[in-house]
């Protein structure tokens, strides 16, 4: 069923619609995570990220001035001020003095204070506290108000997560630990697999076909089967838990895919180019370094994207081969899991930590995406 000139088959429209659906499915949560990372906790709790550009109604917990501000007027002790204290906000719609009834009063109404006296709050935030006896205590009473606040964006979440070393929410150390794991775990398998792929693609030796079949077979072996035996091997040879162990683990688990991709790409290169180089007296090493590697850059970049994303987002291998009880070698995925337990209600901290975790993989992917399809499709057609 060939296409008729000037028409588009129905299947093509289905493909385009599927692509648009997948793009929307991934872009909207990422965009929401980015916007939420610049919002305050109160804004996230009161409205969705899609309303971040519009004013939102929020419940605020404020505090009136303390007893130090009281003055005596006509036998009454009076404290006056504004609950917003210079902050920008719209008029108050409801207010209260009890956390169980934060909307008990309308602006202009008077409420009884628990320690004696009364308080009246106006729509613009002005309040007046009166008492026949002198106000006592160290602080003023809490005032709960419902008001509409303008859109607000802040970078304090990122400063708190990345640059506050004294904070329990800091991810700076985990960020550099993840880089320490990911960069060598991406480079080492590429270096080793490139040599192996060239040998399997262009060098004749006994057992080459069996080795290729073994590489293909290893692609379907679950890494979970090798975790405990490999950890025992590391402990027996003295590697233990550490960066060297996790580098070797990621290298071993990523090697079959690397060899498979690179071998398919190198095998599709023109044979005449290799043979002419050999006739000119080039050694196998010179052919590999000066011809094969430059021509195989799309495949190298393609595997580098996969390996980088896998190692950056990995938690299981890091748990087994790296993270110990000291917590000094934790990675970002494990740090986010810890924040989920300790900061389950601080959505602004969780959103910021999550976006920091995905920002680097996104940058790597968009920087090298043009090589991804070329590398993956190499060797699939003649």
N, C-alpha and C positions, 0 to 999 in steps of 0.2 A: 504494500500500500504506500506508494510514493506520494510525497506532498504535491499538491496542485499549486502551480505558480500563483503567487499573490495571496495565498491562504496560509493560515497557521493551523496545524493539527490540534485537536482538542487536548492531546496529551501534553503538548508544550505549554498550554495555559495552566494545566494542572501542576506541572513542574514549577512554573513561575509563581503560582499561588502558594505552593508548598514552601518555596524559598522565602517569599515575603513573610509567611506565617512563622517560619523558624527565626528569621531576623527579628521580627517583633517580639517573639517569645524570649529571646536572649537580650535584646536591647532595653526593653522596658524595665525588667528587674535591675539591670546594671545602672540604668539612669536613675531609678529610684534609690538605689544604694548610694550613688554619688550625691544626690541632692540631700538625702537624709544625713549624710556625714557632715554637712555644713549647717545643720539645724540644731536647735537646742532640744533638750529632753522634753520640755514642756510642749514645744511645738509638735514634736513627733507624737506625743501622747494625745494631743488634741485634734490633729488633722493629718490626713494622708499627704504623701510627698507631692502629689499632683496639685495640691492647693498651697504649695510653698510660696507662690508668687502673689497670693491673695491674703488679705487680713483674716485672722482666725480668732474665734472666741476661746478664751482660756480662763481657767481658774487659777488665781494667784494667791499665794500665802504671803502676806506682808505683815509688817509690825509697826505699831504706832510708837511715838517717842516715849522714852522712859520717864520716871518720876523726876529726873533732873530738870526736865523742861517745864515743870508745872509752875504756875503763877497763881497768886491769890487775888481774886477779884470779887469785891462785894460779899465777902464771907464764903466764897466758893473757890475751890482749887480747880484750875482749868489748865488743860493741855491742848494746844492747837497745832495743826500741821497738815501735811499732805502725805497720804500713804504711798504715793508713787515716788516721792522725793526727787523730782526733776526728771524721771524717766518718761518717755513718750508712751502714751496710751490713750485709748478712746474713753468715752464716758462709761461709768460703772452701771451695769444693768441690775445686778443683785449683789448682796454682801451678807456676811455673817461673822459671828465671833466664836462659833463652835464648829469643829471639824465635822461633826455629824449633821450640821445644818448650815452649809456654807452659803445658801441662797435664801436665808430666812427673812431678810429685810430688803426693802427697796430703798433707793437713794432718798435721803432726807428723813428716814425713820430713825428712831432712837432705840438702842438695845441696852439691856442691863449687863454690866460686867460682872464676872464671877467674883472678883475681889472687892466689889463695891463700886458704885458710881455708874455713870451712863456714858455712852458714846454715840454720836451722830455722824454719819458719813454721807457726804454729798456726791452727786454724780461725777464731779470732776476730781474726786479723791480727797477733797478737804474734809477734815474731821475735827470734832470738838468733844473733848472728854471733860466731864464735870463730876465733882464729888464734894460732899460736905466735909469730908475728912481728907487729910493729906494722903496722896497716893504713895504707896510703898512698893518695895521690890527693886530688883536690879534692871528689869527690862519692861518695856511696854507690852500691852496685850497684842495677841495676834489678830489680824483682820483678814478674812477670806473674801476676796472680791472676784466677780465674774465680769470680764471686760474684753474688748476686742483689741488685739495687738497687731501692729503692722508687720509685714514680712521681715524676718531677721535672719541673716546668715553670719556665721562665725567660723573662724579658723582655730578656735580654741580646742576643738576636739582633736585636730591633728597635732597641735602643740602638746596636748596632754598625752596622746598616744605615742608620738615619735620622739619628743624632745625632753619630756619630764622623766629624767632617770630615777628620781626618787618615788615615782608613782608605781603602785602595784599594777596599773594598767599599761605600763610602758611596753612597747613592742620593738624598741630600737635594737636591743640585743638579739631578740628573736629574728629580726630582719637581717642583720648581718650574719647570724648563724645560718639562716636559710641560704644566703648568697654563698657562704663558705661551703655548703653542701652542694648546691646546684651547679655552680660554675665548673668545678673539677669533675662532677658526675656527668656533665654534658660533654666536656672536652675529651676525657679519657676514652670512653667507648668509641667516639668518632675516630680518634687516632688509631686505635687497635683495629676497629672494624674496617677502616679504609684499606689497610694492608691486606687483611684477610679477603675482602671483597675483590681486590685486584687479582690476587692469586687464584681465586675461584673463577674469575671471569676470563683471564687471559693466560694463565700458566697451566701447562699440561703436566699432571703428576698422578700416580696411582691413587685411587680412592677419592678423587675429586667429586664424582657424582654422589658418593655416599655422604661426603661431608655436606654437600648442598642439601641432600635429603634430610640430614640430621638438623641442619639449621632451620629448615622449614618445619620439622617436627617440634623443635623447641619453642616455636612461636605459640603453640597451643598449650604448653605446660603452665599451669597456674603457679605464680610466684609463691603462693601460700605454702605449697608443698615443700619448698626449699628453705623457708625461713628458719625453722628450728635446727635442721642439720647444718645450715650455713653458720648460724650463730654458734653452735657447738664447735665447728671448725675454727672459727675466729678465736674463741676462747682457748682452744687447745694450742694454737700456734702463737698465742700471746697478743693478738690484735685487740681483743675485748671490744667494749663499747667505745666508739670514738669516731672521729671523722674518717680515718683510714678505712674502718670497717664499713661505714655507710657508703663511701665512695666505691669500694669493691663490690658491694651488694648491688648498687645501682648499675655499675658497669656490667656485671654478670647478667642482670635481668634485662638490660637494654641491648645487649650485644646481638641476640638473634635477629631482632628487627633491623638493627643497623646494618648487619651483614647482608640481610635479604634485600633491603632497599638499595644499598650501594652496589651490590653485585648485579642486580637487574639493570641499574642505570649504566654501569661501566660496560656491561655486555652489549648494550645497544650503541656504543660508540663505534665509529667507522673502523673496520678491521685494517683497511689500507693505511690509515694513519699510524697504527701500531707497527705494522710490518715495515713501513717506510722508515720509521725511527730505528728499528732493529737493523735494517740494511745500512743505515748511516752510522752504525756502530754504537748506538745508545744502549746503555745497560738497562736492566729491568728497573733498577731504582731511579735512573734518570727519566725513563718513560713514565714511571709512576708519579714522580714529583713535578715534572715539567709539562706533562701532557694530561695525564689522567686526572690528577687533583684539580687543576684549573677548570677542566671541562666538566667535572662532576660537582661543581659548587652548588647547583640547584638541589641535587640529592643530599649533599652534606647539610645544606641549610634546612631542608625538609625534615631530616631526622633530628637536627639540633632543636627545631621547634618542638617536636614531640617529646624529646628527652627533657628539655628544659621545663616544659609544662608539667610533665609527669613528676619530675623530682621536686619542683617548686611546690606542687599541691600535694605531695605525698605526706601521709601521716603514719601508715602502717610500718614501712621500712624504717622510718626515723624512730618510731617507738621501740622497735626491736633492736636496732643496731647502734643507736646514737644516744637517745635521751636517757639520763640516769637520774638518781634521786636528788642530785645537787641542783638540778634545774638550770645549770649554766649552759647546757647545750640544747635547750629547747628550740624548736622551729616555729614558724608563724602559724602553721595549721594547729599544732598542739597548743599554742598560746591562745588562739581563738576559742578552742574547746574549753580551756580554763576560764576564759572570760565569760563564756556562756553559763558557767556554774556560779561564778562570783559576781557577775554583772548582768544577770538575767533581765533586770528592769531598766538598765541604762542603755537604751537602744542607740543613742547617739554615739556611745563608745563602741558598741558592737558594729554599727554600720561603718564607722571610720576604720576600725581594725580590719573588717572584711574588705573594704575597698582598697586599703593599703596592700592587702594580700593579693588582690587580683590586678593591681595597677601594673606591676612589672611584667607579668605574663601577657597582658594586653599590649603593652609597648613592644615586647619581643615579637608577638604574633603579627601585629600590623607592620612592623619594620621588615619582616621576612616573609610575608604571606605570598608575595609574587613568585617565590621559589617553591611554595608548598605543593601546588598542583603539578608543576613540571617534574618535581622529584618523585611524587607518588605514582604518576602515570608512566614513568620511565620503564620501558621494557614490556608494557602491557599491549602495545600494538607494534606491528612491523611496518 
